[in-house]
Amino acid sequence: MQRRRNSRRIPSSLINVSLLVDGYMTAHGELTDLSLQGAGLWTVVGFRIGDILDLRLESGEDLGSFFRSTVRVVWSRTAKSAHDRMRCGVCWAHLVAAERRSLGRFMAATCTER
Protein backbone atom coordinates (compact mmCIF):
# COMPACT_ATOMS: atom_id res chain seq x y z
CA MET A 1 0.00 0.00 0.00
CA GLN A 2 1.29 3.44 -0.91
CA ARG A 3 1.90 5.77 2.03
CA ARG A 4 0.15 9.14 1.98
CA ARG A 5 2.31 12.24 1.54
CA ASN A 6 0.35 14.16 4.20
CA SER A 7 -1.14 12.72 7.37
CA ARG A 8 -4.87 13.01 7.70
CA ARG A 9 -6.43 14.64 10.73
CA ILE A 10 -9.80 13.92 12.23
CA PRO A 11 -12.08 16.75 13.42
CA SER A 12 -12.28 16.86 17.22
CA SER A 13 -15.82 18.26 16.90
CA LEU A 14 -18.35 18.87 14.14
CA ILE A 15 -17.01 20.85 11.19
CA ASN A 16 -19.70 22.01 8.78
CA VAL A 17 -19.03 21.95 5.05
CA SER A 18 -20.61 24.26 2.48
CA LEU A 19 -19.99 23.59 -1.21
CA LEU A 20 -20.64 26.38 -3.69
CA VAL A 21 -20.61 26.72 -7.47
CA ASP A 22 -20.48 30.24 -8.93
CA GLY A 23 -21.25 31.65 -5.48
CA TYR A 24 -24.39 29.56 -4.95
CA MET A 25 -24.58 26.84 -2.31
CA THR A 26 -25.12 23.49 -3.99
CA ALA A 27 -24.58 21.18 -1.02
CA HIS A 28 -23.69 20.99 2.63
CA GLY A 29 -22.37 18.29 4.89
CA GLU A 30 -19.66 17.38 7.38
CA LEU A 31 -15.91 17.00 7.27
CA THR A 32 -14.61 13.47 7.94
CA ASP A 33 -10.87 14.05 7.62
CA LEU A 34 -8.47 16.78 6.55
CA SER A 35 -4.88 17.08 5.34
CA LEU A 36 -2.65 19.56 3.55
CA GLN A 37 -3.48 17.57 0.38
CA GLY A 38 -7.30 17.48 0.62
CA ALA A 39 -10.33 16.40 2.62
CA GLY A 40 -12.96 13.69 3.00
CA LEU A 41 -16.60 14.77 3.18
CA TRP A 42 -20.12 13.51 3.84
CA THR A 43 -22.51 15.53 1.66
CA VAL A 44 -26.22 15.60 0.92
CA VAL A 45 -25.56 15.69 -2.83
CA GLY A 46 -23.15 13.56 -4.86
CA PHE A 47 -20.54 15.02 -7.19
CA ARG A 48 -18.70 13.81 -10.27
CA ILE A 49 -14.96 13.24 -10.35
CA GLY A 50 -13.36 16.40 -11.72
CA ASP A 51 -16.05 18.80 -10.45
CA ILE A 52 -14.54 22.10 -9.24
CA LEU A 53 -16.21 23.60 -6.16
CA ASP A 54 -15.69 26.36 -3.62
CA LEU A 55 -15.41 24.71 -0.21
CA ARG A 56 -16.03 26.43 3.10
CA LEU A 57 -15.23 24.65 6.39
CA GLU A 58 -16.59 26.12 9.61
CA SER A 59 -16.12 24.79 13.12
CA GLY A 60 -19.36 24.24 15.03
CA GLU A 61 -17.64 25.17 18.32
CA ASP A 62 -15.57 28.21 17.35
CA LEU A 63 -17.56 30.49 15.07
CA GLY A 64 -14.41 32.42 14.18
CA SER A 65 -12.64 29.31 12.93
CA PHE A 66 -13.18 28.73 9.20
CA PHE A 67 -11.27 27.90 6.03
CA ARG A 68 -12.25 28.50 2.42
CA SER A 69 -10.63 27.29 -0.81
CA THR A 70 -11.29 25.87 -4.27
CA VAL A 71 -11.31 22.06 -4.50
CA ARG A 72 -11.51 19.37 -7.17
CA VAL A 73 -13.47 16.16 -6.55
CA VAL A 74 -11.08 13.19 -6.84
CA TRP A 75 -13.46 10.41 -5.83
CA SER A 76 -17.15 10.09 -5.05
CA ARG A 77 -19.41 7.25 -4.02
CA THR A 78 -22.81 6.56 -2.61
CA ALA A 79 -22.39 5.24 0.90
CA LYS A 80 -24.95 3.76 3.18
CA SER A 81 -25.20 6.17 6.07
CA ALA A 82 -27.90 6.85 8.60
CA HIS A 83 -28.91 9.92 6.61
CA ASP A 84 -28.43 8.65 3.01
CA ARG A 85 -25.51 10.97 2.42
CA MET A 86 -22.77 10.71 -0.19
CA ARG A 87 -19.07 10.34 0.55
CA CYS A 88 -16.43 12.13 -1.52
CA GLY A 89 -12.80 13.11 -1.46
CA VAL A 90 -11.47 16.45 -2.65
CA CYS A 91 -8.03 17.92 -3.22
CA TRP A 92 -7.07 21.56 -3.05
CA ALA A 93 -7.12 23.04 -6.55
CA HIS A 94 -4.92 26.12 -6.03
CA LEU A 95 -3.50 26.28 -2.50
CA VAL A 96 -1.02 29.16 -2.34
CA ALA A 97 1.42 29.60 0.57
CA ALA A 98 -0.84 31.94 2.58
CA GLU A 99 -3.78 29.52 2.23
CA ARG A 100 -1.56 26.60 3.23
CA ARG A 101 -0.60 28.45 6.44
CA SER A 102 -4.26 29.28 7.10
CA LEU A 103 -5.20 25.63 6.55
CA GLY A 104 -2.45 24.54 8.96
CA ARG A 105 -3.81 26.88 11.63
CA PHE A 106 -7.36 25.64 11.00
CA MET A 107 -6.22 22.01 11.30
CA ALA A 108 -4.31 22.73 14.52
CA ALA A 109 -7.36 24.42 16.06
CA THR A 110 -10.01 21.89 15.02
CA CYS A 111 -8.47 18.46 14.42
CA THR A 112 -6.55 15.67 16.11
CA GLU A 113 -3.87 13.64 14.35
CA ARG A 114 -5.04 10.27 13.06
Secondary structure in CASP SS format (residue, H / E / C, confidence):
PFRMAT SS
TARGET T0000
AUTHOR 0000-0000-0000
METHOD secondary structure of the structure
MODEL  1
M C 1.00
Q C 1.00
R C 1.00
R C 1.00
R C 1.00
N C 1.00
S C 1.00
R C 1.00
R E 1.00
I E 1.00
P E 1.00
S C 1.00
S C 1.00
L C 1.00
I E 1.00
N E 1.00
V E 1.00
S E 1.00
L E 1.00
L E 1.00
V E 1.00
D C 1.00
G C 1.00
Y E 1.00
M E 1.00
T E 1.00
A E 1.00
H E 1.00
G E 1.00
E E 1.00
L E 1.00
T E 1.00
D E 1.00
L E 1.00
S C 1.00
L C 1.00
Q C 1.00
G E 1.00
A E 1.00
G E 1.00
L E 1.00
W E 1.00
T E 1.00
V C 1.00
V C 1.00
G C 1.00
F C 1.00
R C 1.00
I C 1.00
G C 1.00
D C 1.00
I E 1.00
L E 1.00
D E 1.00
L E 1.00
R E 1.00
L E 1.00
E E 1.00
S E 1.00
G C 1.00
E C 1.00
D C 1.00
L C 1.00
G C 1.00
S C 1.00
F E 1.00
F E 1.00
R E 1.00
S E 1.00
T E 1.00
V E 1.00
R E 1.00
V E 1.00
V E 1.00
W E 1.00
S E 1.00
R E 1.00
T E 1.00
A C 1.00
K C 1.00
S C 1.00
A C 1.00
H C 1.00
D C 1.00
R C 1.00
M E 1.00
R E 1.00
C E 1.00
G E 1.00
V E 1.00
C E 1.00
W E 1.00
A C 1.00
H C 1.00
L C 1.00
V C 1.00
A H 1.00
A H 1.00
E H 1.00
R H 1.00
R H 1.00
S H 1.00
L H 1.00
G H 1.00
R H 1.00
F H 1.00
M H 1.00
A H 1.00
A H 1.00
T H 1.00
C E 1.00
T E 1.00
E E 1.00
R C 1.00
END
